[in-house]
């Protein structure tokens, strides 16, 4: 299925073909990562139950530090919410999580 071309600032644009992944060490990689997390984190925080970590912290369900994402799962149904959020971000960004290189 071909995406329709649209008009933006007087110019036509359409899908941008992606021919390779972001290379390790690319200065753009951190900005792309932050952009994805900007969508992913609030999506999960709205749907997952929050827990309090420490006495003086606010309740949360997702902690992000550098390139690590920690998601606190309470009931087993939370895994379905996480999977649906990942699929939504994948569809919205036309990206796919690489399951082959996942670390245990």
Beta strands, then each sheet from edge to edge (+ up, - down):
strand 1: 6-8
strand 2: 11-13
strand 3: 62-65
strand 4: 68-71
sheet 1: 1+ 2-
sheet 2: 3+ 4-
end
